[in-house]
Amino acid sequence: MPIHLRAEPGDYADGCLLPGDPLRAKYIAETFFDDPVQVNAERGMLGYTGAFRGKSVSVQSSGMGCPSAGIVIEELTQLGVKKILRVGTCGGLQPDLQMGDLIVALSATPADTTPIHLIGGEPHAPTADWELVHAAVHHAKELGKKVRVGGVVSSDVFYNPDSGQYQRWSDRGILAVEMEAAMLFTVGALKKIQTGCLLIVSDVVIEGEFKRITDDEMTSAVDQMTELALETITDEH
């Protein structure tokens, strides 16, 4: 039995959504799953398994940042999970992004040394699984949801003392900043599982002004993202 996810092999489905927030995991399970069963509560890291349109699926919270996410992702693979799709929030880095916009991450620049430890400090480009990226874009079109596809950056600080770093990332074409995707993609590559990442733009952090999404906008955006994520993670093609 893993140390932090007190579950047994078979308690999780092959495909698992990965929000950072335990209460978002609970909301997703209770709102979108048929017959959800709680499979983990250790350290408040809530996890559930249920069904979406007749297909088994799980959701497990990861906590904030690469170190916490890395523990959860490693242990999910120990429990037999084969596909992990992060569903999170991010800071928009391009001026045309709006609150609530959906991003499908292709890659995640590791501005956090945690994933770099796993590959011995060698150069590595953490990259999403193409089949999950393709499925997300395909289902977004079917559902009439607009998405942006491109690279993000995984930071190790939320309150960043380097006030110019966001603009430098923006100038290099990075769509958004978040805190877990680089770890997810790196562990996925090492463990030979499929990993992907969907993100809601919850704030915009460039052009000298911090703008934050409202609670009502966030709820609507989470619902939109979760519907797309579930269609993607349960796609068997």
LUMKEDO-212424 format. One line per 5 residues: their letters; for each residue x, y, z of N, C-alpha, C. Coordinates in nm, 4 decimals, always signed. Example, Ala and Ser with C-alpha at 12.3 -4.5 7.8 and 13.67 -1.06 7.14 Angstrom:
# LUMKEDO-212424
AS> +1.3190:-0.5690:+0.7800:+1.2300:-0.4500:+0.7800:+1.3200:-0.3300:+0.7800 ~ +1.2850:-0.2250:+0.7080:+1.3670:-0.1060:+0.7140:+1.2900:+0.0030:+0.7870;
END
This chain:
# LUMKEDO-212424
MPIHL> +0.0840:-0.1203:+0.0000:+0.0000:+0.0000:+0.0000:+0.0872:+0.1249:+0.0000 ~ +0.0597:+0.2213:-0.0889:+0.1348:+0.3471:-0.0842:+0.1161:+0.4190:+0.0495 ~ +0.2060:+0.5087:+0.0800:+0.2055:+0.5759:+0.2097:+0.0993:+0.6850:+0.2186 ~ +0.0782:+0.7578:+0.1093:-0.0067:+0.8762:+0.1141:-0.1438:+0.8567:+0.0508 ~ -0.1572:+0.7616:-0.0396:-0.2876:+0.7239:-0.0936:-0.3214:+0.5872:-0.0363;
RAEPG> -0.4072:+0.5859:+0.0655:-0.4368:+0.4619:+0.1369:-0.5456:+0.3850:+0.0626 ~ -0.5052:+0.3304:-0.0522:-0.5966:+0.2560:-0.1374:-0.5285:+0.1292:-0.1846 ~ -0.6049:+0.0445:-0.2499:-0.5536:-0.0814:-0.3025:-0.5584:-0.0789:-0.4544 ~ -0.4718:-0.1554:-0.5228:-0.4822:-0.1670:-0.6681:-0.6243:-0.2068:-0.7072 ~ -0.6795:-0.1368:-0.8039:-0.8175:-0.1599:-0.8448:-0.9147:-0.0592:-0.7879;
DYADG> -0.8733:+0.0147:-0.6833:-0.9619:+0.1170:-0.6272:-0.9759:+0.2367:-0.7206 ~ -0.8724:+0.2626:-0.8006:-0.8756:+0.3707:-0.8987:-0.8993:+0.3127:-1.0375 ~ -0.9683:+0.3892:-1.1217:-0.9870:+0.3512:-1.2616:-0.8565:+0.3699:-1.3381 ~ -0.8516:+0.3217:-1.4613:-0.7330:+0.3424:-1.5450:-0.7078:+0.4901:-1.5715 ~ -0.8163:+0.5684:-1.5836:-0.8047:+0.7114:-1.6099:-0.8435:+0.7933:-1.4879;
CLLPG> -0.7617:+0.8938:-1.4554:-0.7823:+0.9723:-1.3336:-0.7623:+1.1207:-1.3603 ~ -0.8584:+1.2023:-1.3180:-0.8413:+1.3473:-1.3202:-0.7617:+1.3893:-1.1968 ~ -0.6853:+1.4984:-1.2113:-0.5941:+1.5402:-1.1047:-0.6081:+1.6907:-1.0787 ~ -0.7047:+1.7321:-0.9964:-0.7079:+1.8710:-0.9504:-0.6140:+1.8895:-0.8328 ~ -0.5711:+2.0116:-0.8097:-0.4891:+2.0369:-0.6923:-0.5706:+2.0374:-0.5644;
DPLRA> -0.6892:+2.0950:-0.5699:-0.7736:+2.1215:-0.4546:-0.8564:+1.9981:-0.4161 ~ -0.8447:+1.9481:-0.2929:-0.9269:+1.8347:-0.2505:-1.0769:+1.8611:-0.2635 ~ -1.1205:+1.9835:-0.2341:-1.2634:+2.0130:-0.2437:-1.3106:+2.0161:-0.3891 ~ -1.2187:+2.0460:-0.4821:-1.2571:+2.0379:-0.6228:-1.2706:+1.8925:-0.6659 ~ -1.1861:+1.8049:-0.6112:-1.2019:+1.6621:-0.6388:-1.3379:+1.6137:-0.5894;
KYIAE> -1.3759:+1.6557:-0.4699:-1.5053:+1.6184:-0.4124:-1.6192:+1.6725:-0.4990 ~ -1.6078:+1.7966:-0.5424:-1.7114:+1.8579:-0.6262:-1.7262:+1.7833:-0.7585 ~ -1.6129:+1.7505:-0.8219:-1.6175:+1.6790:-0.9497:-1.6860:+1.5439:-0.9324 ~ -1.6484:+1.4699:-0.8280:-1.7072:+1.3374:-0.8053:-1.8570:+1.3472:-0.7801 ~ -1.8976:+1.4405:-0.6936:-2.0383:+1.4508:-0.6561:-2.1251:+1.5094:-0.7666;
TFFDD> -2.0644:+1.5898:-0.8544:-2.1415:+1.6577:-0.9582:-2.1475:+1.5787:-1.0881 ~ -2.0374:+1.5117:-1.1232:-2.0266:+1.4514:-1.2553:-2.0237:+1.2980:-1.2553 ~ -1.9917:+1.2356:-1.1423:-1.9801:+1.0898:-1.1389:-2.1135:+1.0252:-1.1026 ~ -2.1395:+0.9085:-1.1600:-2.2458:+0.8223:-1.1117:-2.1860:+0.7310:-1.0044 ~ -2.2562:+0.7182:-0.8942:-2.2174:+0.6285:-0.7841:-2.0727:+0.6492:-0.7390;
PVQVN> -2.0341:+0.7719:-0.7037:-1.8958:+0.7939:-0.6591:-1.8675:+0.7293:-0.5245 ~ -1.7470:+0.6733:-0.5139:-1.7009:+0.6127:-0.3886:-1.5691:+0.6783:-0.3497 ~ -1.5591:+0.7238:-0.2246:-1.4333:+0.7822:-0.1783:-1.3312:+0.6712:-0.1582 ~ -1.2147:+0.6861:-0.2221:-1.1107:+0.5834:-0.2122:-0.9881:+0.6317:-0.1362 ~ -0.9810:+0.7611:-0.1069:-0.8707:+0.8110:-0.0244:-0.9114:+0.9379:+0.0486;
AERGM> -0.8672:+0.9476:+0.1744:-0.8836:+1.0708:+0.2514:-0.7583:+1.1017:+0.3316 ~ -0.6546:+1.0194:+0.3155:-0.5308:+1.0386:+0.3904:-0.4758:+1.1794:+0.3675 ~ -0.4389:+1.2479:+0.4761:-0.3858:+1.3844:+0.4731:-0.4798:+1.4828:+0.4045 ~ -0.6071:+1.4498:+0.3987:-0.7050:+1.5367:+0.3347:-0.6982:+1.5382:+0.1834 ~ -0.6182:+1.4476:+0.1251:-0.6027:+1.4409:-0.0202:-0.7141:+1.3538:-0.0770;
LGYTG> -0.8303:+1.4117:-0.0959:-0.9494:+1.3354:-0.1299:-0.9407:+1.2740:-0.2693 ~ -0.9831:+1.1479:-0.2793:-0.9872:+1.0778:-0.4069:-1.1146:+0.9968:-0.4183 ~ -1.1697:+0.9863:-0.5404:-1.2966:+0.9182:-0.5628:-1.2902:+0.8381:-0.6930 ~ -1.3681:+0.7322:-0.6971:-1.3889:+0.6561:-0.8210:-1.5388:+0.6420:-0.8437 ~ -1.5789:+0.6575:-0.9698:-1.7191:+0.6439:-1.0063:-1.7287:+0.6111:-1.1539;
AFRGK> -1.8370:+0.6559:-1.2155:-1.8573:+0.6312:-1.3576:-1.9038:+0.7591:-1.4259 ~ -1.8616:+0.7753:-1.5501:-1.9080:+0.8857:-1.6342:-1.9582:+0.8245:-1.7641 ~ -2.0894:+0.8347:-1.7844:-2.1531:+0.7761:-1.9025:-2.1163:+0.6287:-1.9197 ~ -2.1204:+0.5586:-1.8070:-2.0986:+0.4157:-1.8094:-1.9538:+0.3712:-1.8068 ~ -1.8607:+0.4646:-1.8029:-1.7186:+0.4297:-1.8040:-1.6549:+0.4653:-1.6698;
SVSVQ> -1.5778:+0.3732:-1.6163:-1.5124:+0.3945:-1.4871:-1.4097:+0.5062:-1.4963 ~ -1.4068:+0.5926:-1.3953:-1.3132:+0.7052:-1.3934:-1.2891:+0.7462:-1.2487 ~ -1.1724:+0.8045:-1.2239:-1.1381:+0.8501:-1.0887:-1.0983:+0.9972:-1.0899 ~ -1.0959:+1.0546:-0.9712:-1.0426:+1.1894:-0.9507:-0.9652:+1.1868:-0.8196 ~ -0.8452:+1.2483:-0.8207:-0.7602:+1.2492:-0.7021:-0.6927:+1.3842:-0.6899;
SSGMG> -0.7032:+1.4468:-0.5738:-0.6367:+1.5758:-0.5535:-0.4869:+1.5560:-0.5370 ~ -0.4101:+1.6573:-0.5815:-0.2639:+1.6474:-0.5795:-0.1965:+1.7420:-0.4816 ~ -0.2716:+1.8391:-0.4267:-0.2068:+1.9441:-0.3498:-0.1430:+2.0461:-0.4418 ~ -0.0684:+2.1395:-0.3834:-0.0079:+2.2480:-0.4602:+0.1418:+2.2277:-0.4785 ~ +0.1897:+2.2451:-0.6003:+0.3322:+2.2412:-0.6286:+0.3820:+2.1043:-0.6720;
CPSAG> +0.4981:+2.1040:-0.7355:+0.5562:+1.9808:-0.7901:+0.5884:+1.8750:-0.6842 ~ +0.6425:+1.9093:-0.5663:+0.6736:+1.8041:-0.4692:+0.5504:+1.7248:-0.4266 ~ +0.4422:+1.7941:-0.3928:+0.3197:+1.7264:-0.3518:+0.2610:+1.6466:-0.4673 ~ +0.2528:+1.7091:-0.5846:+0.1975:+1.6402:-0.7013:+0.2786:+1.5165:-0.7358 ~ +0.4108:+1.5258:-0.7226:+0.4962:+1.4131:-0.7563:+0.4675:+1.2906:-0.6710;
IVIEE> +0.4431:+1.3119:-0.5420:+0.4100:+1.2003:-0.4532:+0.2806:+1.1334:-0.4990 ~ +0.1794:+1.2138:-0.5241:+0.0483:+1.1593:-0.5623:+0.0560:+1.0868:-0.6966 ~ +0.1249:+1.1459:-0.7942:+0.1344:+1.0843:-0.9272:+0.2088:+0.9517:-0.9198 ~ +0.3199:+0.9492:-0.8471:+0.3952:+0.8251:-0.8298:+0.3069:+0.7158:-0.7693 ~ +0.2313:+0.7514:-0.6667:+0.1508:+0.6516:-0.5981:+0.0302:+0.6086:-0.6822;
LTQLG> -0.0242:+0.6988:-0.7638:-0.1304:+0.6578:-0.8557:-0.0796:+0.5525:-0.9541 ~ +0.0440:+0.5703:-1.0013:+0.0995:+0.4690:-1.0928:+0.1205:+0.3359:-1.0207 ~ +0.1594:+0.3415:-0.8923:+0.1732:+0.2185:-0.8141:+0.0398:+0.1452:-0.8006 ~ -0.0688:+0.2216:-0.8026:-0.2024:+0.1643:-0.7867:-0.2665:+0.1279:-0.9198 ~ -0.1907:+0.1413:-1.0293:-0.2380:+0.0921:-1.1576:-0.2997:+0.1924:-1.2512;
VKKIL> -0.2974:+0.3213:-1.2165:-0.3535:+0.4233:-1.3059:-0.2673:+0.4364:-1.4311 ~ -0.3314:+0.4451:-1.5461:-0.2603:+0.4477:-1.6743:-0.2674:+0.5828:-1.7454 ~ -0.3679:+0.6641:-1.7108:-0.3855:+0.7958:-1.7725:-0.4187:+0.8969:-1.6639 ~ -0.3440:+1.0071:-1.6603:-0.3705:+1.1129:-1.5630:-0.3851:+1.2453:-1.6373 ~ -0.4961:+1.3126:-1.6122:-0.5231:+1.4418:-1.6768:-0.5407:+1.5476:-1.5686;
RVGTC> -0.4439:+1.6373:-1.5585:-0.4542:+1.7460:-1.4615:-0.5654:+1.8419:-1.5019 ~ -0.6448:+1.8830:-1.4049:-0.7483:+1.9842:-1.4262:-0.7245:+2.0935:-1.3226 ~ -0.6659:+2.2038:-1.3668:-0.6243:+2.3049:-1.2711:-0.6478:+2.4460:-1.3187 ~ -0.5873:+2.5384:-1.2462:-0.5952:+2.6798:-1.2799:-0.4564:+2.7319:-1.3129 ~ -0.4533:+2.8485:-1.3748:-0.3250:+2.9056:-1.4160:-0.3355:+3.0564:-1.4258;
GGLQP> -0.2194:+3.1196:-1.4289:-0.2111:+3.2619:-1.4554:-0.1832:+3.2849:-1.6032 ~ -0.2702:+3.3585:-1.6695:-0.2519:+3.3844:-1.8110:-0.1337:+3.4766:-1.8369 ~ -0.0538:+3.4440:-1.9372:+0.0661:+3.5219:-1.9686:+0.0580:+3.5924:-2.1032 ~ -0.0495:+3.5711:-2.1771:-0.0665:+3.6399:-2.3044:-0.1806:+3.7406:-2.2924 ~ -0.1630:+3.8622:-2.3477:-0.2596:+3.9702:-2.3238:-0.3989:+3.9443:-2.3797;
DLQMG> -0.4113:+3.8514:-2.4753:-0.5438:+3.8245:-2.5320:-0.6203:+3.7167:-2.4562 ~ -0.5608:+3.6584:-2.3523:-0.6319:+3.5595:-2.2719:-0.7318:+3.6285:-2.1795 ~ -0.8475:+3.5636:-2.1630:-0.9526:+3.6169:-2.0779:-0.9772:+3.5231:-1.9597 ~ -1.0384:+3.5772:-1.8542:-1.0748:+3.4946:-1.7394:-1.1643:+3.3806:-1.7846 ~ -1.1339:+3.2612:-1.7377:-1.2160:+3.1460:-1.7702:-1.1781:+3.0752:-1.8985;
DLIVA> -1.0822:+3.1294:-1.9747:-1.0375:+3.0613:-2.0971:-0.9773:+2.9258:-2.0617 ~ -0.9927:+2.8310:-2.1537:-0.9392:+2.6956:-2.1355:-0.8110:+2.6770:-2.2148 ~ -0.7103:+2.6207:-2.1508:-0.5818:+2.5928:-2.2145:-0.5550:+2.4426:-2.2110 ~ -0.5103:+2.3886:-2.3245:-0.4597:+2.2521:-2.3313:-0.3076:+2.2631:-2.3397 ~ -0.2384:+2.2147:-2.2377:-0.0928:+2.2299:-2.2325:-0.0244:+2.1243:-2.3187;
LSATP> +0.0614:+2.1698:-2.4081:+0.1450:+2.0791:-2.4880:+0.2716:+2.0405:-2.4144 ~ +0.3294:+2.1374:-2.3446:+0.4553:+2.1177:-2.2736:+0.4546:+2.2054:-2.1497 ~ +0.5497:+2.1791:-2.0595:+0.5578:+2.2561:-1.9356:+0.7036:+2.2803:-1.8999 ~ +0.7493:+2.4015:-1.9209:+0.8858:+2.4385:-1.8841:+0.9036:+2.4236:-1.7328 ~ +1.0048:+2.3487:-1.6860:+1.0204:+2.3277:-1.5421:+1.0976:+2.4413:-1.4740;
ADTTP> +1.0253:+2.5440:-1.4304:+1.0859:+2.6492:-1.3492:+1.0761:+2.6087:-1.2023 ~ +1.1069:+2.4859:-1.1768:+1.1028:+2.4203:-1.0458:+1.2015:+2.3054:-1.0570 ~ +1.2906:+2.2922:-0.9609:+1.3949:+2.1900:-0.9729:+1.3458:+2.0491:-0.9395 ~ +1.2267:+2.0354:-0.8843:+1.1799:+1.9026:-0.8430:+1.1790:+1.8028:-0.9583 ~ +1.1152:+1.8336:-1.0740:+1.1194:+1.7358:-1.1827:+1.2593:+1.7137:-1.2381;
IHLIG> +1.3453:+1.8148:-1.2263:+1.4815:+1.8040:-1.2789:+1.5623:+1.7007:-1.1995 ~ +1.5310:+1.6863:-1.0697:+1.5988:+1.5830:-0.9892:+1.5739:+1.4432:-1.0456 ~ +1.4565:+1.4229:-1.1026:+1.4192:+1.2894:-1.1500:+1.4952:+1.2482:-1.2747 ~ +1.5499:+1.3447:-1.3475:+1.6213:+1.3123:-1.4711:+1.7697:+1.3479:-1.4587 ~ +1.8173:+1.3547:-1.3337:+1.9596:+1.3728:-1.3074:+2.0165:+1.5045:-1.3545;
GEPHA> +1.9337:+1.6062:-1.3662:+1.9806:+1.7380:-1.4060:+2.0063:+1.7527:-1.5548 ~ +1.9777:+1.6494:-1.6326:+1.9993:+1.6581:-1.7770:+1.8882:+1.7390:-1.8435 ~ +1.9150:+1.8003:-1.9601:+1.8095:+1.8728:-2.0311:+1.6936:+1.7804:-2.0653 ~ +1.5735:+1.8294:-2.0447:+1.4534:+1.7504:-2.0733:+1.3379:+1.8464:-2.0969 ~ +1.2528:+1.8129:-2.1929:+1.1361:+1.8954:-2.2225:+1.0099:+1.8197:-2.1825;
PTADW> +0.9542:+1.8449:-2.0634:+0.8326:+1.7751:-2.0207:+0.7167:+1.8023:-2.1168 ~ +0.6602:+1.6963:-2.1712:+0.5645:+1.7071:-2.2802:+0.4430:+1.6199:-2.2533 ~ +0.3252:+1.6708:-2.2869:+0.2015:+1.5954:-2.2704:+0.1937:+1.4811:-2.3712 ~ +0.1123:+1.3829:-2.3398:+0.0860:+1.2731:-2.4318:+0.0011:+1.3231:-2.5476 ~ +0.0440:+1.2942:-2.6708:-0.0236:+1.3488:-2.7879:-0.1673:+1.2989:-2.7987;
ELVHA> -0.1932:+1.1730:-2.7650:-0.3291:+1.1211:-2.7774:-0.4261:+1.1954:-2.6857 ~ -0.3817:+1.2325:-2.5658:-0.4679:+1.3091:-2.4759:-0.4870:+1.4516:-2.5270 ~ -0.3807:+1.5114:-2.5794:-0.3922:+1.6465:-2.6376:-0.4910:+1.6446:-2.7541 ~ -0.4728:+1.5471:-2.8439:-0.5591:+1.5371:-2.9610:-0.7044:+1.5136:-2.9204 ~ -0.7255:+1.4246:-2.8242:-0.8613:+1.3959:-2.7785:-0.9256:+1.5194:-2.7158;
AVHHA> -0.8489:+1.5945:-2.6385:-0.9028:+1.7155:-2.5755:-0.9464:+1.8170:-2.6807 ~ -0.8639:+1.8374:-2.7814:-0.8974:+1.9333:-2.8871:-1.0182:+1.8839:-2.9666 ~ -1.0206:+1.7537:-2.9969:-1.1319:+1.6946:-3.0719:-1.2634:+1.7110:-2.9967 ~ -1.2634:+1.6757:-2.8678:-1.3867:+1.6851:-2.7897:-1.4257:+1.8308:-2.7642 ~ -1.3292:+1.9196:-2.7542:-1.3611:+2.0617:-2.7396:-1.4406:+2.1109:-2.8604;
KELGK> -1.4003:+2.0682:-2.9796:-1.4739:+2.1063:-3.1005:-1.6138:+2.0474:-3.0992 ~ -1.6254:+1.9207:-3.0591:-1.7569:+1.8553:-3.0533:-1.8495:+1.9257:-2.9543 ~ -1.7939:+1.9710:-2.8427:-1.8734:+2.0340:-2.7382:-1.8902:+2.1843:-2.7589 ~ -1.8261:+2.2381:-2.8629:-1.8347:+2.3813:-2.8894:-1.7575:+2.4664:-2.7916 ~ -1.6506:+2.4113:-2.7352:-1.5688:+2.4851:-2.6393:-1.4417:+2.5354:-2.7082;
KVRVG> -1.4095:+2.6595:-2.6880:-1.2877:+2.7173:-2.7434:-1.1711:+2.6873:-2.6500 ~ -1.0610:+2.6373:-2.7062:-0.9418:+2.6114:-2.6256:-0.8194:+2.6722:-2.6929 ~ -0.7213:+2.7058:-2.6118:-0.5892:+2.7464:-2.6601:-0.4932:+2.6318:-2.6338 ~ -0.4073:+2.6022:-2.7283:-0.3127:+2.4923:-2.7162:-0.1709:+2.5474:-2.7246 ~ -0.0854:+2.5099:-2.6301:+0.0523:+2.5573:-2.6342:+0.1268:+2.5258:-2.5063;
GVVSS> +0.2450:+2.5849:-2.4929:+0.3305:+2.5585:-2.3785:+0.2937:+2.6419:-2.2569 ~ +0.3155:+2.5830:-2.1384:+0.2987:+2.6532:-2.0116:+0.4304:+2.6435:-1.9351 ~ +0.4370:+2.7070:-1.8201:+0.5548:+2.6972:-1.7347:+0.5098:+2.6578:-1.5950 ~ +0.5847:+2.5671:-1.5307:+0.5540:+2.5246:-1.3942:+0.6501:+2.5939:-1.2985 ~ +0.5969:+2.6831:-1.2175:+0.6773:+2.7627:-1.1250:+0.6785:+2.6990:-0.9861;
DVFYN> +0.7803:+2.7315:-0.9085:+0.7870:+2.6827:-0.7704:+0.7472:+2.7902:-0.6690 ~ +0.7043:+2.9070:-0.7162:+0.6581:+3.0127:-0.6252:+0.5271:+3.0701:-0.6767 ~ +0.4349:+3.0968:-0.5847:+0.3101:+3.1633:-0.6215:+0.3263:+3.3146:-0.6093 ~ +0.3830:+3.3595:-0.4974:+0.4093:+3.5022:-0.4775:+0.5526:+3.5294:-0.5231 ~ +0.5652:+3.5637:-0.6491:+0.6948:+3.5702:-0.7155:+0.7658:+3.7026:-0.6874;
PDSGQ> +0.8861:+3.6993:-0.6278:+0.9582:+3.8246:-0.6018:+1.0188:+3.8852:-0.7276 ~ +1.0290:+3.8087:-0.8359:+1.0844:+3.8581:-0.9618:+0.9709:+3.9150:-1.0457 ~ +0.9474:+4.0433:-1.0343:+0.8318:+4.1056:-1.0987:+0.8399:+4.1039:-1.2513 ~ +0.9589:+4.0860:-1.3058:+0.9719:+4.0866:-1.4510:+0.9663:+3.9496:-1.5155 ~ +0.9627:+3.8445:-1.4327:+0.9702:+3.7090:-1.4892:+0.8476:+3.6747:-1.5724;
YQRWS> +0.7309:+3.7169:-1.5300:+0.6094:+3.6868:-1.6064:+0.6172:+3.7442:-1.7469 ~ +0.6674:+3.8662:-1.7579:+0.6764:+3.9276:-1.8902:+0.7788:+3.8559:-1.9778 ~ +0.8892:+3.8117:-1.9184:+0.9891:+3.7378:-1.9963:+0.9310:+3.6063:-2.0490 ~ +0.8555:+3.5363:-1.9637:+0.7882:+3.4148:-2.0109:+0.6897:+3.4478:-2.1224 ~ +0.6156:+3.5538:-2.1037:+0.5181:+3.5952:-2.2053:+0.5859:+3.6249:-2.3381;
DRGIL> +0.6997:+3.6947:-2.3314:+0.7722:+3.7311:-2.4535:+0.8218:+3.6085:-2.5292 ~ +0.8391:+3.4967:-2.4575:+0.8843:+3.3733:-2.5220:+0.7683:+3.2863:-2.5688 ~ +0.6479:+3.3394:-2.5623:+0.5319:+3.2704:-2.6169:+0.4643:+3.1723:-2.5234 ~ +0.5049:+3.1676:-2.3975:+0.4419:+3.0765:-2.3019:+0.3016:+3.1287:-2.2695 ~ +0.2039:+3.0380:-2.2732:+0.0649:+3.0794:-2.2554:+0.0306:+3.1125:-2.1104;
AVEME> +0.0833:+3.0342:-2.0161:+0.0359:+3.0476:-1.8786:+0.1363:+2.9898:-1.7805 ~ +0.1207:+3.0278:-1.6543:+0.2052:+2.9760:-1.5467:+0.1175:+2.8996:-1.4475 ~ +0.1639:+2.7812:-1.4066:+0.0961:+2.7000:-1.3055:+0.2046:+2.6307:-1.2239 ~ +0.1725:+2.5226:-1.1511:+0.2705:+2.4723:-1.0554:+0.2912:+2.3207:-1.0539 ~ +0.2252:+2.2456:-1.1426:+0.2363:+2.1000:-1.1329:+0.2636:+2.0259:-1.2639;
AAMLF> +0.2346:+2.0846:-1.3778:+0.2358:+2.0093:-1.5046:+0.3722:+1.9515:-1.5399 ~ +0.4795:+2.0231:-1.5119:+0.6130:+1.9720:-1.5464:+0.6430:+1.8426:-1.4717 ~ +0.5997:+1.8347:-1.3466:+0.6176:+1.7115:-1.2695:+0.5323:+1.5998:-1.3270 ~ +0.4082:+1.6301:-1.3601:+0.3178:+1.5305:-1.4174:+0.3735:+1.4729:-1.5469 ~ +0.4189:+1.5599:-1.6369:+0.4684:+1.5133:-1.7661:+0.5995:+1.4348:-1.7507;
TVGAL> +0.6835:+1.4760:-1.6563:+0.8115:+1.4058:-1.6357:+0.7900:+1.2674:-1.5765 ~ +0.7082:+1.2586:-1.4719:+0.6797:+1.1274:-1.4132:+0.6080:+1.0391:-1.5150 ~ +0.5174:+1.0991:-1.5925:+0.4482:+1.0226:-1.6953:+0.5437:+0.9602:-1.7947 ~ +0.6441:+1.0379:-1.8361:+0.7430:+0.9856:-1.9309:+0.8233:+0.8722:-1.8687 ~ +0.8641:+0.8883:-1.7432:+0.9455:+0.7875:-1.6775:+0.8669:+0.6597:-1.6465;
KKIQT> +0.7392:+0.6749:-1.6143:+0.6562:+0.5600:-1.5771:+0.5803:+0.5026:-1.6968 ~ +0.5955:+0.5644:-1.8132:+0.5319:+0.5151:-1.9355:+0.3789:+0.5137:-1.9245 ~ +0.3230:+0.6225:-1.8689:+0.1784:+0.6393:-1.8670:+0.1432:+0.7647:-1.9468 ~ +0.0153:+0.7793:-1.9803:-0.0305:+0.8957:-2.0552:-0.0655:+1.0083:-1.9592 ~ -0.0158:+1.1277:-1.9880:-0.0447:+1.2429:-1.9032:-0.0833:+1.3627:-1.9885;
GCLLI> -0.1727:+1.4434:-1.9354:-0.2161:+1.5647:-2.0033:-0.2562:+1.6693:-1.9014 ~ -0.2889:+1.7880:-1.9499:-0.3175:+1.8991:-1.8585:-0.4142:+1.9971:-1.9225 ~ -0.5274:+2.0202:-1.8561:-0.6225:+2.1243:-1.8920:-0.6206:+2.2302:-1.7826 ~ -0.6250:+2.3561:-1.8234:-0.6136:+2.4661:-1.7277:-0.7171:+2.5746:-1.7546 ~ -0.7702:+2.6309:-1.6472:-0.8554:+2.7492:-1.6528:-0.7701:+2.8715:-1.6239;
VSDVV> -0.7835:+2.9749:-1.7041:-0.7172:+3.1017:-1.6730:-0.7942:+3.1674:-1.5586 ~ -0.7330:+3.1667:-1.4392:-0.7993:+3.2216:-1.3208:-0.7516:+3.3621:-1.2864 ~ -0.6398:+3.4017:-1.3445:-0.5917:+3.5391:-1.3276:-0.4986:+3.5723:-1.4437 ~ -0.4771:+3.6992:-1.4630:-0.3848:+3.7475:-1.5667:-0.2757:+3.8254:-1.4963 ~ -0.1488:+3.7905:-1.5249:-0.0388:+3.8386:-1.4414:+0.0648:+3.9185:-1.5201;
IEGEF> +0.0236:+3.9778:-1.6319:+0.1164:+4.0607:-1.7080:+0.0576:+4.1998:-1.7285 ~ +0.1377:+4.2841:-1.7896:+0.0998:+4.4235:-1.8193:+0.0719:+4.5044:-1.6929 ~ +0.1416:+4.4671:-1.5838:+0.1419:+4.5500:-1.4644:+0.0170:+4.5490:-1.3804 ~ -0.0780:+4.4596:-1.4125:-0.2022:+4.4569:-1.3350:-0.2429:+4.3135:-1.3084 ~ -0.2746:+4.2829:-1.1816:-0.3203:+4.1497:-1.1443:-0.4722:+4.1481:-1.1462;
KRITD> -0.5297:+4.0616:-1.2295:-0.6748:+4.0487:-1.2379:-0.7127:+3.9062:-1.1989 ~ -0.8167:+3.8913:-1.1170:-0.8549:+3.7606:-1.0635:-0.9985:+3.7276:-1.1029 ~ -1.0241:+3.6014:-1.1338:-1.1564:+3.5538:-1.1727:-1.2517:+3.5612:-1.0533 ~ -1.3807:+3.5841:-1.0806:-1.4799:+3.5843:-0.9735:-1.5188:+3.4400:-0.9392 ~ -1.5816:+3.4225:-0.8233:-1.6228:+3.2880:-0.7814:-1.7238:+3.2279:-0.8788;
DEMTS> -1.8196:+3.3092:-0.9257:-1.9194:+3.2585:-1.0198:-1.8552:+3.2191:-1.1525 ~ -1.7623:+3.3005:-1.2004:-1.6915:+3.2665:-1.3237:-1.6101:+3.1392:-1.3066 ~ -1.5510:+3.1218:-1.1895:-1.4717:+3.0026:-1.1630:-1.5581:+2.8773:-1.1644 ~ -1.6734:+2.8819:-1.1004:-1.7621:+2.7656:-1.0980:-1.8032:+2.7250:-1.2390 ~ -1.8404:+2.8221:-1.3197:-1.8789:+2.7937:-1.4584:-1.7623:+2.7349:-1.5365;
AVDQM> -1.6438:+2.7919:-1.5186:-1.5256:+2.7450:-1.5914:-1.4861:+2.6038:-1.5488 ~ -1.4953:+2.5748:-1.4190:-1.4646:+2.4397:-1.3701:-1.5586:+2.3375:-1.4327 ~ -1.6872:+2.3714:-1.4417:-1.7833:+2.2808:-1.5041:-1.7483:+2.2562:-1.6507 ~ -1.7129:+2.3618:-1.7219:-1.6751:+2.3492:-1.8629:-1.5503:+2.2622:-1.8782 ~ -1.4502:+2.2874:-1.7957:-1.3255:+2.2125:-1.8027:-1.3482:+2.0665:-1.7654;
TELAL> -1.4278:+2.0408:-1.6617:-1.4491:+1.9040:-1.6154:-1.5224:+1.8212:-1.7199 ~ -1.6225:+1.8797:-1.7848:-1.6927:+1.8070:-1.8905:-1.5962:+1.7672:-2.0013 ~ -1.5116:+1.8606:-2.0429:-1.4129:+1.8306:-2.1465:-1.3125:+1.7261:-2.0977 ~ -1.2679:+1.7390:-1.9736:-1.1697:+1.6454:-1.9193:-1.2250:+1.5035:-1.9130 ~ -1.3505:+1.4886:-1.8727:-1.4097:+1.3554:-1.8620:-1.4305:+1.2924:-1.9988;
ETITD> -1.4705:+1.3722:-2.0964:-1.4814:+1.3194:-2.2330:-1.3448:+1.2724:-2.2827 ~ -1.2412:+1.3474:-2.2461:-1.1051:+1.3167:-2.2915:-1.0493:+1.1916:-2.2244 ~ -1.0605:+1.1842:-2.0921:-0.9972:+1.0757:-2.0173:-1.0674:+0.9421:-2.0403 ~ -1.1970:+0.9459:-2.0783:-1.2697:+0.8209:-2.1024:-1.2753:+0.7851:-2.2494 ~ -1.2107:+0.8635:-2.3338:-1.2036:+0.8337:-2.4783:-1.1179:+0.7098:-2.4992;
EH> -1.1721:+0.6077:-2.5595:-1.0998:+0.4818:-2.5763:-1.0347:+0.4690:-2.7128 ~ -1.0409:+0.5727:-2.7944:-0.9785:+0.5668:-2.9266:-0.8321:+0.6075:-2.9200;
END
